């Protein structure tokens, strides 16, 4: 099976609209001028995903201090996201991609059927991808310090992005 690579570092981020956990439209285009972090994850209420998003919650002050907007994205429904967010008091917006449109657009499909891979994509204020890390097997959650460092690098217009699209950490 061939997996799409999706977008690359230094490319313009494709715009999209998804529903958030309240059922409201969230548009990437509306965030131009701000750094946006998209945390793709396989599913609500699963052990690793719960640890990942609760870790973001527990480090929320550090994330907020960056000034970036942090969103979680999975193929779960709006209702699933609402319950998950309430259950763990998650401060970040959760976006529902039930038809996998954005998951496919960004090339972050999981080996698990109809699921997003665990991925971090950081978009700078100009709408350019500055960091992209995808884990198709999704066994390990991203480290908060690495995500926060990727945000800081995006704020400096990608000065720390190395050859091949990897972040120099």
Rosetta blueprint (number, residue, H / E / L):
1 X L
2 X L
3 X L
4 X L
5 X L
6 X L
7 X L
8 X L
9 X L
10 X L
11 X L
12 X E
13 X L
14 X L
15 X L
16 X L
17 X E
18 X E
19 X E
20 X E
21 X L
22 X L
23 X L
24 X L
25 X E
26 X E
27 X E
28 X H
29 X H
30 X H
31 X H
32 X L
33 X L
34 X L
35 X L
36 X E
37 X E
38 X E
39 X E
40 X E
41 X L
42 X L
43 X L
44 X L
45 X L
46 X L
47 X H
48 X H
49 X H
50 X H
51 X H
52 X H
53 X H
54 X H
55 X H
56 X H
57 X H
58 X H
59 X L
60 X H
61 X H
62 X H
63 X H
64 X H
65 X H
66 X H
67 X L
68 X L
69 X E
70 X E
71 X E
72 X E
73 X E
74 X E
75 X L
76 X L
77 X L
78 X H
79 X H
80 X H
81 X H
82 X H
83 X H
84 X H
85 X H
86 X H
87 X H
88 X H
89 X L
90 X L
91 X L
92 X L
93 X E
94 X E
95 X E
96 X E
97 X L
98 X L
99 X L
100 X L
101 X H
102 X H
103 X H
104 X H
105 X H
106 X L
107 X L
108 X L
109 X E
110 X L
111 X L
112 X L
113 X L
114 X L
115 X L
116 X E
117 X L
118 X E
119 X E
120 X E
121 X E
122 X E
123 X E
124 X L
125 X L
126 X L
127 X L
128 X E
129 X E
130 X E
131 X E
132 X E
133 X E
134 X E
135 X E
136 X L
137 X L
138 X L
139 X L
140 X L
141 X L
142 X L
143 X L
144 X H
145 X H
146 X H
147 X H
148 X H
149 X H
150 X H
151 X H
152 X H
153 X H
154 X H
155 X H
156 X L
157 X L
158 X L
159 X L
160 X L
161 X E
162 X L
163 X H
164 X H
165 X H
166 X L
167 X E
168 X L
169 X L
